[in-house]
């Protein structure tokens, strides 16, 4: 961006329902999310001149909605794609390619009604050739070896891994839209069925249908909209491995691409981790918040498990994390980055179900693939 806070989110909304929606197609989920976000910003399709989405064609979605864009984006690199899209849309607005961008996510991830269509699983992909034939495929099984190595090197117990789900369940218990609202315990998490050691079922994300969307425009226009603007202070992105493999990652315990994205975001925002009031970290599995907090610079390597187990990220803790319940307890359609952004926006707007008092800044971080790509946003209700 030309300057910190030059772009703002002026509309944000999710689909009416989230969870199991067997009568709505993938495209319809995108459209419903888009219409709800435009309604939140008091806009019509004719007011939108930029569109970004994943797993459906942005041109197809624009046509379906009656939008005629001068800028569009459809890069799909996994669950962080929509965080990347916000960064790219901000640059496009700053460059004058468009003035008002709709960033949309819809995914029939559970019911699989007419999609979604993942571009990285086509025959002949790297994963199809070099991972799947050897059983090195599927999110849960691919993560197990690096997570076990992480637990061994940093002396992380299964109880501490389970504590991630426990902390997030305490937030989900305050959220009427969360798919799993019951506050759980470490014993209950460790008693849930084994999926792939060390992951128990309650350490794995939910599988849902749903969608959400954002509207972005210049900060100069942002105060003309009904909801308080959420300013984009900083952003970052980086990539390290192909989307269906972790073989190319340089250090699975200290992923450098996370540090790169974090450095970009904090530098462009002119902030440090100490300036952040609230954090959302994409949690497809219970280890993701651990490596996220460490990679983003909130904690040193090896410190996150004890930090979460001590209650510092739970309600009343000093670093509120995944306050909607996260992918483990709120919802996860297969790609979660957009939902993490939605909760960051709700928190800085002051309208979250489990609202944290005094939130001025929120950091949202997401992953793509397994250890493939990542993106980071820093949002605020105050313009520099």
C-alpha positions as CSV (number, residue, x, y, z in Angstrom):
1,X,0.0,0.0,0.0
2,X,1.1,3.6,-0.6
3,X,0.7,4.3,3.1
4,X,-0.4,2.5,6.3
5,X,-4.2,2.5,6.6
6,X,-4.8,3.8,3.1
7,X,-7.3,0.9,2.5
8,X,-10.2,-0.1,4.7
9,X,-12.7,-2.9,5.0
10,X,-16.2,-1.3,4.9
11,X,-18.3,-4.5,4.6
12,X,-18.0,-7.9,6.1
13,X,-20.5,-10.8,6.5
14,X,-20.9,-14.5,6.4
15,X,-23.6,-16.7,4.9
16,X,-26.9,-16.8,6.9
17,X,-26.0,-20.3,8.1
18,X,-22.8,-22.2,8.6
19,X,-22.3,-25.9,9.2
20,X,-24.4,-28.4,7.2
21,X,-26.1,-26.7,4.2
22,X,-27.1,-29.6,1.9
23,X,-29.4,-27.6,-0.4
24,X,-27.0,-24.8,-1.5
25,X,-24.4,-25.1,-4.2
26,X,-20.8,-24.0,-4.0
27,X,-21.6,-21.0,-6.3
28,X,-24.7,-20.1,-4.3
29,X,-22.7,-20.0,-1.1
30,X,-20.3,-17.5,-2.8
31,X,-23.2,-15.4,-4.0
32,X,-25.0,-15.4,-0.6
33,X,-21.8,-14.3,1.2
34,X,-21.2,-11.6,-1.4
35,X,-24.7,-10.2,-1.2
36,X,-24.6,-10.2,2.6
37,X,-21.3,-8.3,2.6
38,X,-22.6,-5.7,0.1
39,X,-25.7,-5.3,2.2
40,X,-23.4,-4.7,5.2
41,X,-21.7,-1.9,3.3
42,X,-25.1,-0.6,1.8
43,X,-23.8,-1.3,-1.7
44,X,-25.3,-2.8,-4.9
45,X,-23.5,-5.0,-7.5
46,X,-23.2,-1.9,-9.7
47,X,-21.0,-0.2,-7.1
48,X,-18.4,-3.0,-7.3
49,X,-15.6,-2.8,-9.8
50,X,-13.2,-5.4,-8.5
51,X,-13.7,-9.0,-7.4
52,X,-11.5,-11.8,-5.9
53,X,-12.5,-15.4,-5.1
54,X,-11.1,-18.9,-5.0
55,X,-12.2,-22.3,-6.2
56,X,-14.6,-20.7,-8.5
57,X,-13.8,-18.4,-11.5
58,X,-14.0,-14.7,-10.5
59,X,-15.4,-14.0,-13.9
60,X,-18.1,-16.6,-13.5
61,X,-19.0,-15.2,-10.0
62,X,-19.0,-11.6,-11.2
63,X,-21.4,-12.6,-14.1
64,X,-23.6,-14.4,-11.6
65,X,-23.8,-11.4,-9.4
66,X,-24.2,-8.8,-12.2
67,X,-20.8,-7.2,-11.5
68,X,-18.6,-5.9,-14.4
69,X,-15.1,-5.7,-12.9
70,X,-12.1,-3.8,-14.1
71,X,-9.9,-5.9,-11.8
72,X,-10.2,-9.5,-10.8
73,X,-8.1,-12.1,-8.8
74,X,-8.5,-15.9,-8.6
75,X,-5.2,-17.1,-7.2
76,X,-5.9,-20.3,-5.2
77,X,-3.0,-21.5,-3.0
78,X,-5.1,-23.1,-0.2
79,X,-6.7,-21.7,2.9
80,X,-4.8,-18.5,3.1
81,X,-5.8,-17.5,-0.4
82,X,-8.4,-14.9,0.8
83,X,-5.9,-13.2,3.1
84,X,-3.6,-12.9,0.1
85,X,-6.5,-11.6,-2.0
86,X,-7.1,-8.8,0.5
87,X,-3.4,-7.8,0.3
88,X,-3.6,-7.8,-3.5
89,X,-6.9,-6.0,-3.6
90,X,-5.4,-3.2,-1.4
91,X,-2.6,-2.8,-3.9
92,X,-5.0,-2.7,-6.8
93,X,-7.1,0.0,-5.2
94,X,-3.9,2.0,-4.4
95,X,-2.8,1.6,-8.0
96,X,-6.1,2.9,-9.3
97,X,-7.1,-0.3,-11.1
98,X,-10.4,-0.3,-9.2
99,X,-12.1,1.5,-6.4
100,X,-14.3,-1.0,-4.5
101,X,-13.4,-4.7,-4.3
102,X,-15.4,-7.6,-3.2
103,X,-13.4,-10.5,-1.8
104,X,-15.6,-13.7,-1.6
105,X,-15.3,-17.2,-0.2
106,X,-18.0,-19.9,-0.4
107,X,-17.3,-23.6,0.0
108,X,-19.6,-26.6,0.1
109,X,-16.8,-28.4,1.9
110,X,-19.1,-30.8,3.7
111,X,-22.0,-31.4,1.4
112,X,-20.0,-31.0,-1.8
113,X,-22.9,-29.6,-3.8
114,X,-21.5,-28.6,-7.3
115,X,-17.9,-28.1,-6.1
116,X,-15.6,-26.9,-4.7
117,X,-13.0,-27.5,-7.4
118,X,-9.5,-27.4,-6.0
119,X,-6.9,-26.4,-8.6
120,X,-4.0,-28.1,-6.9
121,X,-5.3,-31.7,-7.0
122,X,-5.4,-32.2,-10.7
123,X,-3.8,-35.3,-12.3
124,X,-0.2,-34.7,-12.9
125,X,0.3,-32.3,-10.0
126,X,3.4,-32.7,-7.9
127,X,1.4,-34.3,-5.1
128,X,-0.3,-36.7,-7.5
129,X,3.1,-37.8,-8.8
130,X,5.4,-37.7,-5.8
131,X,3.4,-37.9,-2.6
132,X,0.0,-39.7,-3.0
133,X,1.5,-43.0,-4.5
134,X,3.6,-43.4,-1.4
135,X,0.8,-42.7,1.2
136,X,2.2,-39.3,2.0
137,X,-1.1,-37.5,1.5
138,X,-4.0,-36.0,3.4
139,X,-3.6,-33.2,5.9
140,X,-3.8,-35.3,9.1
141,X,-1.2,-37.9,8.0
142,X,1.2,-35.3,6.4
143,X,1.4,-33.3,9.6
144,X,2.0,-36.1,12.0
145,X,5.8,-36.6,11.6
146,X,6.7,-32.9,11.9
147,X,4.4,-32.5,14.8
148,X,5.8,-35.5,16.6
149,X,9.3,-34.1,16.0
150,X,8.2,-30.7,17.3
151,X,6.8,-32.4,20.4
152,X,10.0,-34.3,21.0
153,X,12.4,-31.4,20.5
154,X,10.4,-28.9,22.6
155,X,9.1,-31.4,25.2
156,X,5.4,-30.8,24.4
157,X,3.0,-33.3,25.9
158,X,-0.2,-34.6,24.5
159,X,-2.0,-32.8,27.3
160,X,-0.5,-29.5,26.1
161,X,-1.5,-30.2,22.6
162,X,-5.1,-30.9,23.8
163,X,-5.0,-27.6,25.7
164,X,-5.2,-25.7,22.4
165,X,-8.7,-27.2,21.8
166,X,-9.7,-26.6,25.4
167,X,-8.9,-22.9,25.2
168,X,-10.7,-22.5,22.0
169,X,-13.7,-24.3,23.2
170,X,-14.1,-21.7,26.0
171,X,-14.4,-19.0,23.3
172,X,-16.8,-21.1,21.2
173,X,-19.1,-21.5,24.2
174,X,-19.8,-17.8,23.9
175,X,-20.5,-17.9,20.2
176,X,-24.0,-18.9,19.1
177,X,-22.9,-19.6,15.5
178,X,-20.1,-22.1,16.6
179,X,-20.7,-25.6,15.4
180,X,-19.3,-27.1,18.6
181,X,-20.3,-24.9,21.6
182,X,-19.6,-27.2,24.5
183,X,-16.6,-26.3,26.6
184,X,-14.4,-29.3,26.6
185,X,-11.6,-30.7,28.9
186,X,-8.2,-32.1,28.3
187,X,-9.4,-35.6,29.3
188,X,-12.3,-35.3,26.8
189,X,-10.0,-34.3,24.0
190,X,-7.6,-37.1,24.7
191,X,-10.6,-39.6,24.9
192,X,-11.8,-38.6,21.4
193,X,-11.1,-41.1,18.6
194,X,-7.5,-41.3,17.3
195,X,-7.3,-40.0,13.7
196,X,-3.5,-40.1,13.0
197,X,-1.1,-40.1,16.0
198,X,-0.8,-37.7,17.8
199,X,-4.0,-36.1,16.4
200,X,-7.3,-37.1,18.1
201,X,-10.6,-36.1,16.5
202,X,-11.0,-33.0,18.8
203,X,-7.5,-31.8,17.7
204,X,-8.7,-31.7,14.1
205,X,-10.8,-29.0,12.4
206,X,-14.5,-29.4,11.7
207,X,-15.9,-30.0,8.2
208,X,-18.5,-27.5,7.2
209,X,-20.4,-25.7,4.5
210,X,-20.5,-21.9,4.4
211,X,-19.1,-18.7,3.1
212,X,-18.1,-15.1,3.9
213,X,-17.1,-11.9,2.0
214,X,-15.5,-8.5,2.5
215,X,-15.8,-5.2,0.8
216,X,-12.6,-3.0,0.5
217,X,-12.2,0.6,-0.6
218,X,-9.9,3.6,0.0
219,X,-9.7,5.0,3.5
220,X,-10.7,8.4,2.0
221,X,-14.2,6.9,1.2
222,X,-14.5,4.7,4.2
223,X,-16.3,7.0,6.5
224,X,-19.2,7.2,4.0
225,X,-20.3,3.7,4.9
226,X,-22.7,2.6,7.7
227,X,-20.2,0.4,9.6
228,X,-17.0,1.7,11.2
229,X,-14.1,1.2,8.9
230,X,-11.4,-1.4,9.6
231,X,-8.0,-0.2,8.4
232,X,-5.4,-2.4,6.8
233,X,-2.2,-1.3,8.6
234,X,0.2,-4.0,7.3
235,X,0.4,-7.3,5.3
236,X,2.8,-10.0,4.3
237,X,3.0,-13.2,2.4
238,X,5.5,-15.9,1.6
239,X,5.7,-19.5,0.2
240,X,8.1,-22.4,0.7
241,X,6.7,-25.7,-0.6
242,X,4.3,-27.0,-3.2
243,X,0.8,-27.3,-1.9
244,X,0.5,-31.0,-1.6
245,X,3.9,-31.8,0.0
246,X,6.1,-30.7,2.9
247,X,9.3,-32.3,1.5
248,X,10.7,-28.9,0.4
249,X,10.3,-27.1,3.7
250,X,13.7,-26.0,5.0
251,X,12.9,-26.3,8.7
252,X,9.6,-27.9,9.7
253,X,10.0,-26.8,13.4
254,X,10.9,-23.2,12.5
255,X,9.1,-22.5,9.2
256,X,11.0,-19.5,7.7
257,X,8.2,-18.5,5.4
258,X,6.1,-17.6,8.4
259,X,8.8,-15.3,9.7
260,X,9.1,-13.7,6.3
261,X,5.4,-12.9,6.1
262,X,5.4,-11.7,9.7
263,X,8.3,-9.4,9.1
264,X,6.6,-7.9,6.1
265,X,3.4,-7.3,8.0
266,X,4.9,-5.8,11.1
267,X,7.3,-3.6,9.1
268,X,4.6,-2.2,6.8
269,X,2.4,-1.6,9.9
270,X,5.2,0.0,11.9
271,X,4.2,-2.2,14.8
272,X,5.6,-5.1,16.8
273,X,3.9,-8.1,18.4
274,X,3.6,-6.1,21.7
275,X,1.3,-3.7,19.9
276,X,-1.3,-6.4,19.0
277,X,-4.4,-6.8,21.1
278,X,-6.0,-9.8,19.4
279,X,-4.8,-12.7,17.2
280,X,-6.4,-15.1,14.8
281,X,-4.3,-18.0,13.6
282,X,-5.6,-20.5,11.1
283,X,-6.1,-23.8,13.0
284,X,-6.7,-26.8,10.8
285,X,-5.1,-28.8,13.6
286,X,-4.1,-28.1,17.2
287,X,-0.5,-27.6,16.5
288,X,-1.1,-24.6,14.1
289,X,-1.5,-22.0,16.9
290,X,1.7,-23.2,18.5
291,X,3.8,-22.7,15.4
292,X,1.9,-19.6,14.5
293,X,2.6,-17.8,17.7
294,X,6.2,-18.7,17.5
295,X,6.7,-18.0,13.8
296,X,5.0,-14.7,14.1
297,X,7.3,-13.6,16.9
298,X,4.9,-13.5,19.8
299,X,6.9,-16.2,21.6
300,X,10.2,-17.9,21.2
301,X,10.4,-21.4,19.6
302,X,9.2,-24.0,22.0
303,X,7.3,-21.7,24.3
304,X,3.8,-21.7,22.8
305,X,2.4,-25.0,24.2
306,X,3.1,-24.0,27.9
307,X,1.8,-20.5,27.2
308,X,-1.6,-21.8,25.9
309,X,-1.8,-24.5,28.6
310,X,-1.4,-21.7,31.2
311,X,-4.6,-20.0,29.9
312,X,-3.0,-16.9,28.4
313,X,-5.0,-17.3,25.1
314,X,-8.3,-18.2,26.7
315,X,-11.0,-15.8,27.9
316,X,-9.4,-13.5,30.4
317,X,-5.9,-14.2,29.1
318,X,-3.4,-11.6,28.1
319,X,-3.3,-12.6,24.3
320,X,-6.8,-13.5,23.1
321,X,-6.5,-16.1,20.3
322,X,-9.0,-17.6,18.0
323,X,-11.9,-16.0,19.8
324,X,-14.7,-17.4,17.5
325,X,-13.6,-20.9,18.5
326,X,-11.4,-21.3,15.5
327,X,-11.4,-24.1,12.9
328,X,-11.5,-26.6,15.7
329,X,-14.8,-25.4,17.2
330,X,-16.4,-22.7,15.1
331,X,-16.3,-24.0,11.5
332,X,-13.9,-25.0,8.8
333,X,-15.1,-25.4,5.2
334,X,-11.8,-26.8,3.9
335,X,-10.4,-23.3,3.6
336,X,-10.6,-21.2,6.8
337,X,-8.7,-17.9,6.1
338,X,-11.7,-15.8,5.3
339,X,-13.4,-16.8,8.6
340,X,-10.4,-15.9,10.6
341,X,-10.5,-12.4,8.9
342,X,-14.2,-12.1,9.7
343,X,-13.5,-12.6,13.4
344,X,-10.6,-10.1,13.4
345,X,-12.9,-7.6,11.8
346,X,-15.7,-8.3,14.3
347,X,-13.3,-7.8,17.2
348,X,-11.9,-4.4,16.0
349,X,-15.5,-3.3,15.1
350,X,-16.5,-4.2,18.7
351,X,-19.3,-6.6,17.5
352,X,-18.0,-10.1,18.2
353,X,-20.1,-12.6,20.2
354,X,-17.1,-13.1,22.5
355,X,-15.9,-9.5,22.4
356,X,-12.6,-8.7,24.0
357,X,-12.5,-5.4,25.7
358,X,-10.4,-2.6,24.2
359,X,-9.3,-4.3,20.9
360,X,-7.7,-1.7,18.7
361,X,-5.4,-4.0,16.6
362,X,-5.9,-7.6,15.4
363,X,-3.4,-9.8,13.6
364,X,-4.8,-12.5,11.3
365,X,-2.5,-15.2,9.9
366,X,-3.3,-18.1,7.6
367,X,-1.7,-21.0,5.9
368,X,-2.1,-22.5,2.4
369,X,-1.7,-26.2,1.8
370,X,0.3,-27.8,4.6
371,X,3.5,-25.9,4.9
372,X,3.2,-24.4,1.5
373,X,2.2,-20.7,1.7
374,X,1.1,-18.2,4.3
375,X,-0.3,-14.6,4.6
376,X,-0.6,-12.1,7.4
377,X,-2.8,-9.1,7.9
378,X,-2.7,-6.4,10.7
379,X,-6.0,-4.6,11.1
380,X,-7.1,-1.7,13.2
381,X,-10.1,0.5,14.0
382,X,-7.7,3.5,14.2
383,X,-6.1,5.1,11.1
384,X,-2.5,6.1,11.5
